[in-house]
Amino acid sequence: MAVDADPALQALLLPFADGELDWPVQGGALFLHARDGAPLHRQPLPGLVCATDWKPDADALAQAGWPTRTEAATQHDARFPLVLLLPPRQREHARAAFARALDAAADGGTVVAAMPNDEGARSGEKDFALLAGPLQALSKHHCRVFWRAPLRGPADPELAARWRASDAPRPIAGGRFLSRPGVFAWDRIDVASALLAAHLPPDLSGDGADLGCGYGYLAAQLLERCGAISALDLYEADARALDLARRNLESEGKNVAMGFHWHDVAAGLPRQYDFIVTNPPFHAQGREERTDLGRAFIAAAADALRDGGRLLLVANRHLPYEAGLASRFEHVRTLAQEHGFKVVEAVKRRAAR
C-alpha cells in the first residue's frame, strides 16, 4: 500500500498538481532516489522510471508497478525531459545526486527536487542553484520544492564535474577499506561494530551471515578471527554499500564461499545458517528511531538459524530487544556493555525430539 504521510514526495509533485509544470507528453521521466507513496498514484505519470539503491523502496516501487532499477543502472540510459529527485541527507552524496540529475536531463528539460525544511532544504536549494542557475521554488508541507527549466546543461560545468565525484569511493581506516559518503558510518569504523568484533567468539563455524553488512567491516573481522567458517553470506539493503563490501572482501576468505545479497532483511532470509552476526539499523532513511527494524532483524535471524544456532548482536544499550530475544532464543546473555552499546549472544532453542 502506498504511504500517504510523505511530505517531501507530496512537495515534489506539487508543481504538477498546481499547474506550474506540465508532465512531459513524450520521453517519460526519471525519478532518482525514488520511493513509493500515495502522491505517485493521484494522477497519471506516463513513462515514469524509478531509480533507488535502497532495497525496501525498490521492492515497494516494483510491487506498485513502477519500472525500477538501481541508480547505477540509469547512468547509460537515454536522457529524460523530466528528472525528479529526492536528495539524500548526507551533503556530499546530495551534491553528487544534483550533478547526476543534471546529467540525466535532456537538452531543454527540467529537474525538480524537494527536501524537508529540517533536513537542509535551504542549503540544498542553494547548492542546486550554484550548479543549475536561477531556480523557481515553492514551500509547502514543511518542505521546499525547487526546479530549473529549461536546462541547457549545468550553469557551472567545472563545479558539476567536482560534485559528480564528491561521493566517489575512497580509502578509510588507513587504507584497509573503501567507503563513500552516504553509506552508514562511511568515514570510520563504527564504534558499535568494533565492539561486536572484539567479542566475536573464535569458535564460530559453519555457514554464517552478516545482516546489514555495510561496507564489510564485520564480515572482514569474522574471516580474520574465526578460522572454521566455511561460508559467509552478506545481506545489505543499500546497493552502494553492498558494492563496497564486495570490493573490500574480494581478496579475503579464499577458502570461504562468499555471497553478496541486495536484500531487505526485514522481509526474511532465504536459507538457514549456523550463526548470524548483526549491527541492526534503528533508523531507516529518516531521522526517527525505528526499533521495529531491530526487532525485524532479530525475528529474521531466529527464523533462519538452525537448531542451536547462535546470534551475535550489538545495539544501543537503551533499545528494548530483550523481550524479543527471550521469546525466540533459549539462552540469551550479554557479553559486553561499553560506550553506550551492548553485545548480546543468543542461542536458538533445539527442537524437541
TORKOL-4160 file (C-alpha; in steps of 0.2 Angstrom, whole numbers, padded with zeros to 4 digits, m for minus):
353
<pt num="1" X="0000" Y="0000" Z="0000"/>
<pt num="2" X="0007" Y="0017" Z="m0005"/>
<pt num="3" X="0012" Y="0028" Z="0010"/>
<pt num="4" X="0002" Y="0044" Z="0012"/>
<pt num="5" X="0012" Y="0053" Z="0025"/>
<pt num="6" X="0027" Y="0058" Z="0015"/>
<pt num="7" X="0028" Y="0077" Z="0014"/>
<pt num="8" X="0044" Y="0078" Z="0003"/>
<pt num="9" X="0035" Y="0067" Z="m0010"/>
<pt num="10" X="0020" Y="0077" Z="m0009"/>
<pt num="11" X="0030" Y="0093" Z="m0011"/>
<pt num="12" X="0040" Y="0085" Z="m0026"/>
<pt num="13" X="0024" Y="0083" Z="m0036"/>
<pt num="14" X="0016" Y="0100" Z="m0031"/>
<pt num="15" X="0022" Y="0110" Z="m0046"/>
<pt num="16" X="0012" Y="0097" Z="m0057"/>
<pt num="17" X="m0003" Y="0097" Z="m0046"/>
<pt num="18" X="m0004" Y="0116" Z="m0046"/>
<pt num="19" X="m0001" Y="0118" Z="m0065"/>
<pt num="20" X="0016" Y="0126" Z="m0063"/>
<pt num="21" X="0024" Y="0112" Z="m0073"/>
<pt num="22" X="0017" Y="0100" Z="m0086"/>
<pt num="23" X="0021" Y="0082" Z="m0086"/>
<pt num="24" X="0031" Y="0078" Z="m0102"/>
<pt num="25" X="0020" Y="0071" Z="m0117"/>
<pt num="26" X="0034" Y="0061" Z="m0123"/>
<pt num="27" X="0051" Y="0054" Z="m0117"/>
<pt num="28" X="0045" Y="0050" Z="m0099"/>
<pt num="29" X="0053" Y="0055" Z="m0083"/>
<pt num="30" X="0067" Y="0048" Z="m0072"/>
<pt num="31" X="0064" Y="0048" Z="m0053"/>
<pt num="32" X="0081" Y="0047" Z="m0043"/>
<pt num="33" X="0081" Y="0042" Z="m0025"/>
<pt num="34" X="0064" Y="0036" Z="m0028"/>
<pt num="35" X="0051" Y="0029" Z="m0016"/>
<pt num="36" X="0033" Y="0024" Z="m0017"/>
<pt num="37" X="0019" Y="0034" Z="m0009"/>
<pt num="38" X="0001" Y="0040" Z="m0012"/>
<pt num="39" X="0006" Y="0056" Z="m0021"/>
<pt num="40" X="0013" Y="0045" Z="m0035"/>
<pt num="41" X="m0005" Y="0037" Z="m0038"/>
<pt num="42" X="m0015" Y="0053" Z="m0038"/>
<pt num="43" X="m0013" Y="0057" Z="m0056"/>
<pt num="44" X="m0006" Y="0048" Z="m0072"/>
<pt num="45" X="0013" Y="0049" Z="m0073"/>
<pt num="46" X="0016" Y="0041" Z="m0090"/>
<pt num="47" X="0034" Y="0035" Z="m0094"/>
<pt num="48" X="0040" Y="0036" Z="m0076"/>
<pt num="49" X="0055" Y="0026" Z="m0072"/>
<pt num="50" X="0061" Y="0025" Z="m0054"/>
<pt num="51" X="0079" Y="0023" Z="m0048"/>
<pt num="52" X="0084" Y="0019" Z="m0030"/>
<pt num="53" X="0098" Y="0010" Z="m0021"/>
<pt num="54" X="0088" Y="0006" Z="m0006"/>
<pt num="55" X="0080" Y="m0011" Z="m0007"/>
<pt num="56" X="0064" Y="m0009" Z="0003"/>
<pt num="57" X="0060" Y="0006" Z="m0008"/>
<pt num="58" X="0064" Y="m0004" Z="m0023"/>
<pt num="59" X="0053" Y="m0018" Z="m0018"/>
<pt num="60" X="0039" Y="m0006" Z="m0014"/>
<pt num="61" X="0040" Y="0003" Z="m0030"/>
<pt num="62" X="0041" Y="m0013" Z="m0040"/>
<pt num="63" X="0026" Y="m0020" Z="m0031"/>
<pt num="64" X="0016" Y="m0004" Z="m0035"/>
<pt num="65" X="0020" Y="m0007" Z="m0054"/>
<pt num="66" X="0033" Y="0006" Z="m0057"/>
<pt num="67" X="0048" Y="0001" Z="m0068"/>
<pt num="68" X="0063" Y="0001" Z="m0055"/>
<pt num="69" X="0081" Y="m0001" Z="m0056"/>
<pt num="70" X="0097" Y="0004" Z="m0046"/>
<pt num="71" X="0104" Y="0022" Z="m0048"/>
<pt num="72" X="0120" Y="0015" Z="m0056"/>
<pt num="73" X="0109" Y="0006" Z="m0069"/>
<pt num="74" X="0102" Y="0023" Z="m0075"/>
<pt num="75" X="0119" Y="0031" Z="m0080"/>
<pt num="76" X="0119" Y="0024" Z="m0098"/>
<pt num="77" X="0100" Y="0027" Z="m0101"/>
<pt num="78" X="0094" Y="0040" Z="m0114"/>
<pt num="79" X="0091" Y="0057" Z="m0106"/>
<pt num="80" X="0074" Y="0062" Z="m0100"/>
<pt num="81" X="0064" Y="0078" Z="m0102"/>
<pt num="82" X="0060" Y="0077" Z="m0084"/>
<pt num="83" X="0071" Y="0072" Z="m0069"/>
<pt num="84" X="0063" Y="0071" Z="m0051"/>
<pt num="85" X="0075" Y="0070" Z="m0036"/>
<pt num="86" X="0073" Y="0067" Z="m0018"/>
<pt num="87" X="0091" Y="0072" Z="m0012"/>
<pt num="88" X="0099" Y="0061" Z="0001"/>
<pt num="89" X="0103" Y="0068" Z="0018"/>
<pt num="90" X="0122" Y="0067" Z="0018"/>
<pt num="91" X="0128" Y="0083" Z="0009"/>
<pt num="92" X="0142" Y="0076" Z="m0002"/>
<pt num="93" X="0130" Y="0062" Z="m0008"/>
<pt num="94" X="0117" Y="0075" Z="m0011"/>
<pt num="95" X="0128" Y="0086" Z="m0022"/>
<pt num="96" X="0133" Y="0071" Z="m0032"/>
<pt num="97" X="0114" Y="0067" Z="m0034"/>
<pt num="98" X="0111" Y="0085" Z="m0041"/>
<pt num="99" X="0125" Y="0083" Z="m0053"/>
<pt num="100" X="0119" Y="0066" Z="m0059"/>
<pt num="101" X="0101" Y="0073" Z="m0061"/>
<pt num="102" X="0108" Y="0087" Z="m0072"/>
<pt num="103" X="0117" Y="0073" Z="m0082"/>
<pt num="104" X="0101" Y="0063" Z="m0084"/>
<pt num="105" X="0091" Y="0078" Z="m0091"/>
<pt num="106" X="0088" Y="0081" Z="m0109"/>
<pt num="107" X="0093" Y="0097" Z="m0118"/>
<pt num="108" X="0078" Y="0109" Z="m0113"/>
<pt num="109" X="0072" Y="0098" Z="m0099"/>
<pt num="110" X="0068" Y="0100" Z="m0081"/>
<pt num="111" X="0075" Y="0095" Z="m0065"/>
<pt num="112" X="0064" Y="0095" Z="m0049"/>
<pt num="113" X="0070" Y="0092" Z="m0032"/>
<pt num="114" X="0061" Y="0093" Z="m0015"/>
<pt num="115" X="0068" Y="0092" Z="0003"/>
<pt num="116" X="0061" Y="0094" Z="0021"/>
<pt num="117" X="0065" Y="0110" Z="0029"/>
<pt num="118" X="0073" Y="0101" Z="0044"/>
<pt num="119" X="0084" Y="0091" Z="0033"/>
<pt num="120" X="0093" Y="0106" Z="0024"/>
<pt num="121" X="0081" Y="0111" Z="0011"/>
<pt num="122" X="0088" Y="0129" Z="0010"/>
<pt num="123" X="0106" Y="0123" Z="0009"/>
<pt num="124" X="0100" Y="0110" Z="m0004"/>
<pt num="125" X="0092" Y="0124" Z="m0014"/>
<pt num="126" X="0107" Y="0135" Z="m0014"/>
<pt num="127" X="0118" Y="0121" Z="m0019"/>
<pt num="128" X="0107" Y="0116" Z="m0034"/>
<pt num="129" X="0106" Y="0135" Z="m0039"/>
<pt num="130" X="0125" Y="0135" Z="m0039"/>
<pt num="131" X="0125" Y="0120" Z="m0051"/>
<pt num="132" X="0110" Y="0124" Z="m0062"/>
<pt num="133" X="0107" Y="0143" Z="m0061"/>
<pt num="134" X="0092" Y="0153" Z="m0056"/>
<pt num="135" X="0078" Y="0142" Z="m0049"/>
<pt num="136" X="0059" Y="0143" Z="m0046"/>
<pt num="137" X="0053" Y="0136" Z="m0029"/>
<pt num="138" X="0038" Y="0133" Z="m0018"/>
<pt num="139" X="0036" Y="0129" Z="0000"/>
<pt num="140" X="0023" Y="0118" Z="0007"/>
<pt num="141" X="0021" Y="0103" Z="0019"/>
<pt num="142" X="0036" Y="0109" Z="0029"/>
<pt num="143" X="0047" Y="0106" Z="0013"/>
<pt num="144" X="0054" Y="0116" Z="m0001"/>
<pt num="145" X="0052" Y="0110" Z="m0019"/>
<pt num="146" X="0063" Y="0119" Z="m0032"/>
<pt num="147" X="0067" Y="0117" Z="m0051"/>
<pt num="148" X="0076" Y="0123" Z="m0066"/>
<pt num="149" X="0069" Y="0124" Z="m0083"/>
<pt num="150" X="0073" Y="0124" Z="m0097"/>
<pt num="151" X="0090" Y="0116" Z="m0095"/>
<pt num="152" X="0105" Y="0118" Z="m0107"/>
<pt num="153" X="0117" Y="0108" Z="m0096"/>
<pt num="154" X="0125" Y="0114" Z="m0079"/>
<pt num="155" X="0127" Y="0133" Z="m0077"/>
<pt num="156" X="0144" Y="0128" Z="m0070"/>
<pt num="157" X="0152" Y="0113" Z="m0078"/>
<pt num="158" X="0168" Y="0113" Z="m0068"/>
<pt num="159" X="0158" Y="0113" Z="m0052"/>
<pt num="160" X="0146" Y="0099" Z="m0059"/>
<pt num="161" X="0162" Y="0088" Z="m0063"/>
<pt num="162" X="0168" Y="0090" Z="m0045"/>
<pt num="163" X="0151" Y="0087" Z="m0037"/>
<pt num="164" X="0148" Y="0072" Z="m0048"/>
<pt num="165" X="0164" Y="0064" Z="m0040"/>
<pt num="166" X="0160" Y="0070" Z="m0022"/>
<pt num="167" X="0153" Y="0054" Z="m0016"/>
<pt num="168" X="0166" Y="0043" Z="m0025"/>
<pt num="169" X="0173" Y="0028" Z="m0016"/>
<pt num="170" X="0189" Y="0032" Z="m0006"/>
<pt num="171" X="0200" Y="0023" Z="0006"/>
<pt num="172" X="0197" Y="0024" Z="0025"/>
<pt num="173" X="0204" Y="0016" Z="0041"/>
<pt num="174" X="0222" Y="0018" Z="0035"/>
<pt num="175" X="0218" Y="0011" Z="0018"/>
<pt num="176" X="0210" Y="m0006" Z="0024"/>
<pt num="177" X="0193" Y="m0002" Z="0017"/>
<pt num="178" X="0184" Y="0008" Z="0003"/>
<pt num="179" X="0169" Y="0018" Z="0008"/>
<pt num="180" X="0160" Y="0033" Z="0002"/>
<pt num="181" X="0148" Y="0047" Z="0008"/>
<pt num="182" X="0130" Y="0042" Z="0011"/>
<pt num="183" X="0135" Y="0024" Z="0017"/>
<pt num="184" X="0132" Y="0021" Z="0036"/>
<pt num="185" X="0147" Y="0027" Z="0046"/>
<pt num="186" X="0155" Y="0030" Z="0029"/>
<pt num="187" X="0171" Y="0038" Z="0036"/>
<pt num="188" X="0176" Y="0027" Z="0051"/>
<pt num="189" X="0175" Y="0011" Z="0059"/>
<pt num="190" X="0158" Y="0011" Z="0068"/>
<pt num="191" X="0160" Y="0010" Z="0087"/>
<pt num="192" X="0146" Y="m0002" Z="0089"/>
<pt num="193" X="0153" Y="m0014" Z="0076"/>
<pt num="194" X="0170" Y="m0013" Z="0083"/>
<pt num="195" X="0164" Y="m0018" Z="0100"/>
<pt num="196" X="0155" Y="m0033" Z="0092"/>
<pt num="197" X="0170" Y="m0038" Z="0083"/>
<pt num="198" X="0181" Y="m0038" Z="0099"/>
<pt num="199" X="0168" Y="m0050" Z="0107"/>
<pt num="200" X="0166" Y="m0062" Z="0092"/>
<pt num="201" X="0168" Y="m0080" Z="0099"/>
<pt num="202" X="0183" Y="m0088" Z="0089"/>
<pt num="203" X="0174" Y="m0104" Z="0088"/>
<pt num="204" X="0160" Y="m0098" Z="0076"/>
<pt num="205" X="0160" Y="m0111" Z="0062"/>
<pt num="206" X="0150" Y="m0117" Z="0048"/>
<pt num="207" X="0138" Y="m0107" Z="0037"/>
<pt num="208" X="0136" Y="m0089" Z="0043"/>
<pt num="209" X="0128" Y="m0072" Z="0038"/>
<pt num="210" X="0131" Y="m0054" Z="0042"/>
<pt num="211" X="0114" Y="m0045" Z="0042"/>
<pt num="212" X="0116" Y="m0026" Z="0037"/>
<pt num="213" X="0134" Y="m0028" Z="0032"/>
<pt num="214" X="0138" Y="m0010" Z="0027"/>
<pt num="215" X="0154" Y="m0009" Z="0018"/>
<pt num="216" X="0160" Y="m0026" Z="0025"/>
<pt num="217" X="0169" Y="m0022" Z="0041"/>
<pt num="218" X="0161" Y="m0035" Z="0052"/>
<pt num="219" X="0162" Y="m0048" Z="0038"/>
<pt num="220" X="0181" Y="m0045" Z="0037"/>
<pt num="221" X="0183" Y="m0047" Z="0056"/>
<pt num="222" X="0174" Y="m0063" Z="0055"/>
<pt num="223" X="0185" Y="m0070" Z="0042"/>
<pt num="224" X="0201" Y="m0064" Z="0052"/>
<pt num="225" X="0195" Y="m0070" Z="0069"/>
<pt num="226" X="0185" Y="m0086" Z="0066"/>
<pt num="227" X="0195" Y="m0099" Z="0055"/>
<pt num="228" X="0182" Y="m0113" Z="0055"/>
<pt num="229" X="0169" Y="m0103" Z="0044"/>
<pt num="230" X="0165" Y="m0112" Z="0028"/>
<pt num="231" X="0153" Y="m0100" Z="0020"/>
<pt num="232" X="0148" Y="m0082" Z="0023"/>
<pt num="233" X="0133" Y="m0073" Z="0016"/>
<pt num="234" X="0132" Y="m0054" Z="0017"/>
<pt num="235" X="0115" Y="m0045" Z="0017"/>
<pt num="236" X="0113" Y="m0026" Z="0014"/>
<pt num="237" X="0098" Y="m0015" Z="0009"/>
<pt num="238" X="0110" Y="m0001" Z="0002"/>
<pt num="239" X="0116" Y="m0006" Z="m0015"/>
<pt num="240" X="0131" Y="0006" Z="m0014"/>
<pt num="241" X="0137" Y="m0001" Z="0002"/>
<pt num="242" X="0135" Y="m0019" Z="m0004"/>
<pt num="243" X="0146" Y="m0015" Z="m0019"/>
<pt num="244" X="0159" Y="m0008" Z="m0007"/>
<pt num="245" X="0158" Y="m0024" Z="0004"/>
<pt num="246" X="0161" Y="m0035" Z="m0012"/>
<pt num="247" X="0176" Y="m0024" Z="m0017"/>
<pt num="248" X="0183" Y="m0024" Z="0001"/>
<pt num="249" X="0182" Y="m0043" Z="0003"/>
<pt num="250" X="0187" Y="m0049" Z="m0014"/>
<pt num="251" X="0204" Y="m0054" Z="m0008"/>
<pt num="252" X="0198" Y="m0061" Z="0009"/>
<pt num="253" X="0191" Y="m0079" Z="0013"/>
<pt num="254" X="0200" Y="m0088" Z="m0001"/>
<pt num="255" X="0193" Y="m0104" Z="0007"/>
<pt num="256" X="0176" Y="m0097" Z="0012"/>
<pt num="257" X="0161" Y="m0097" Z="0000"/>
<pt num="258" X="0155" Y="m0079" Z="m0001"/>
<pt num="259" X="0138" Y="m0072" Z="m0005"/>
<pt num="260" X="0133" Y="m0054" Z="m0008"/>
<pt num="261" X="0114" Y="m0051" Z="m0007"/>
<pt num="262" X="0105" Y="m0034" Z="m0010"/>
<pt num="263" X="0091" Y="m0038" Z="0001"/>
<pt num="264" X="0078" Y="m0032" Z="0014"/>
<pt num="265" X="0082" Y="m0042" Z="0029"/>
<pt num="266" X="0065" Y="m0037" Z="0037"/>
<pt num="267" X="0057" Y="m0047" Z="0024"/>
<pt num="268" X="0066" Y="m0063" Z="0030"/>
<pt num="269" X="0081" Y="m0074" Z="0024"/>
<pt num="270" X="0081" Y="m0087" Z="0010"/>
<pt num="271" X="0091" Y="m0100" Z="0019"/>
<pt num="272" X="0097" Y="m0107" Z="0035"/>
<pt num="273" X="0113" Y="m0103" Z="0045"/>
<pt num="274" X="0124" Y="m0110" Z="0059"/>
<pt num="275" X="0127" Y="m0092" Z="0065"/>
<pt num="276" X="0122" Y="m0074" Z="0062"/>
<pt num="277" X="0130" Y="m0058" Z="0066"/>
<pt num="278" X="0122" Y="m0041" Z="0065"/>
<pt num="279" X="0123" Y="m0022" Z="0070"/>
<pt num="280" X="0104" Y="m0019" Z="0065"/>
<pt num="281" X="0099" Y="m0002" Z="0060"/>
<pt num="282" X="0087" Y="0008" Z="0071"/>
<pt num="283" X="0084" Y="0022" Z="0058"/>
<pt num="284" X="0078" Y="0019" Z="0040"/>
<pt num="285" X="0080" Y="0034" Z="0028"/>
<pt num="286" X="0074" Y="0047" Z="0040"/>
<pt num="287" X="0078" Y="0053" Z="0057"/>
<pt num="288" X="0065" Y="0045" Z="0068"/>
<pt num="289" X="0070" Y="0030" Z="0079"/>
<pt num="290" X="0064" Y="0013" Z="0072"/>
<pt num="291" X="0065" Y="0000" Z="0085"/>
<pt num="292" X="0054" Y="m0011" Z="0074"/>
<pt num="293" X="0069" Y="m0013" Z="0062"/>
<pt num="294" X="0080" Y="m0021" Z="0075"/>
<pt num="295" X="0065" Y="m0032" Z="0081"/>
<pt num="296" X="0063" Y="m0037" Z="0062"/>
<pt num="297" X="0081" Y="m0042" Z="0061"/>
<pt num="298" X="0080" Y="m0052" Z="0077"/>
<pt num="299" X="0065" Y="m0061" Z="0070"/>
<pt num="300" X="0073" Y="m0065" Z="0053"/>
<pt num="301" X="0088" Y="m0071" Z="0062"/>
<pt num="302" X="0078" Y="m0083" Z="0073"/>
<pt num="303" X="0069" Y="m0090" Z="0058"/>
<pt num="304" X="0085" Y="m0093" Z="0048"/>
<pt num="305" X="0096" Y="m0101" Z="0062"/>
<pt num="306" X="0097" Y="m0119" Z="0063"/>
<pt num="307" X="0093" Y="m0128" Z="0080"/>
<pt num="308" X="0107" Y="m0122" Z="0092"/>
<pt num="309" X="0112" Y="m0108" Z="0080"/>
<pt num="310" X="0120" Y="m0093" Z="0088"/>
<pt num="311" X="0115" Y="m0074" Z="0085"/>
<pt num="312" X="0128" Y="m0061" Z="0090"/>
<pt num="313" X="0120" Y="m0044" Z="0090"/>
<pt num="314" X="0126" Y="m0026" Z="0095"/>
<pt num="315" X="0114" Y="m0012" Z="0099"/>
<pt num="316" X="0112" Y="0004" Z="0108"/>
<pt num="317" X="0110" Y="0000" Z="0127"/>
<pt num="318" X="0093" Y="0008" Z="0128"/>
<pt num="319" X="0085" Y="m0002" Z="0114"/>
<pt num="320" X="0072" Y="m0014" Z="0120"/>
<pt num="321" X="0077" Y="m0030" Z="0112"/>
<pt num="322" X="0077" Y="m0042" Z="0127"/>
<pt num="323" X="0059" Y="m0047" Z="0126"/>
<pt num="324" X="0060" Y="m0052" Z="0108"/>
<pt num="325" X="0077" Y="m0061" Z="0111"/>
<pt num="326" X="0070" Y="m0071" Z="0126"/>
<pt num="327" X="0054" Y="m0076" Z="0116"/>
<pt num="328" X="0064" Y="m0084" Z="0102"/>
<pt num="329" X="0080" Y="m0090" Z="0109"/>
<pt num="330" X="0084" Y="m0102" Z="0123"/>
<pt num="331" X="0100" Y="m0094" Z="0130"/>
<pt num="332" X="0102" Y="m0075" Z="0130"/>
<pt num="333" X="0117" Y="m0067" Z="0138"/>
<pt num="334" X="0126" Y="m0050" Z="0137"/>
<pt num="335" X="0144" Y="m0051" Z="0133"/>
<pt num="336" X="0149" Y="m0033" Z="0135"/>
<pt num="337" X="0142" Y="m0016" Z="0138"/>
<pt num="338" X="0153" Y="m0001" Z="0133"/>
<pt num="339" X="0152" Y="0016" Z="0125"/>
<pt num="340" X="0133" Y="0015" Z="0127"/>
<pt num="341" X="0131" Y="m0001" Z="0117"/>
<pt num="342" X="0128" Y="m0019" Z="0122"/>
<pt num="343" X="0134" Y="m0035" Z="0114"/>
<pt num="344" X="0122" Y="m0050" Z="0116"/>
<pt num="345" X="0124" Y="m0068" Z="0111"/>
<pt num="346" X="0108" Y="m0078" Z="0109"/>
<pt num="347" X="0107" Y="m0097" Z="0106"/>
<pt num="348" X="0092" Y="m0104" Z="0097"/>
<pt num="349" X="0081" Y="m0117" Z="0105"/>
<pt num="350" X="0084" Y="m0135" Z="0099"/>
<pt num="351" X="0068" Y="m0143" Z="0093"/>
<pt num="352" X="0060" Y="m0156" Z="0104"/>
<pt num="353" X="0064" Y="m0174" Z="0098"/>
